[in-house]
Amino acid sequence: MISKRKFIQIILVSVAMILILISIASATPFAYITNIASNNISIIDTATHNIVANVSVGTNPYGIAVTPDGTEKYM
């Protein structure tokens, strides 16, 4: 069971990641969203707003960085 404080932290991190990804959405065709509860990353096509893949990455992914050219992703 996730505590209320941990849940709020997850929500705040998710919102921050969404805002960051929105700001760079025009630079890359995909957004990468970490899902702490399900231990994966959702890859979203920013043109269609559809999830194109969910990639398992291990326990508690917290964030992801993408190089400006979109060729490298780091957690």
C-alpha positions, 0 to 999 in steps of 0.5 A: 500500500502506498502512503498518502505522502508517497502518492502525492510525491508520485503525482507531483513527479508525474506532473513535472515530467508531463510539463517537461515533456510538453515543453520538448514535444515539438523537438521529438516525436515521442514522449517517455513517461515513467510509471513507478507503480507498474515499473515500466516506461510508456512511449507516447506518439506526440502527434497522435497522443497514443501509447505506442509501447510500454517497456519494462525497466525494473523497479521504481523508475523515477525519471528519464532523460532523452538526448536532443536528437532522440537517439539515446534514453537514460534512466 
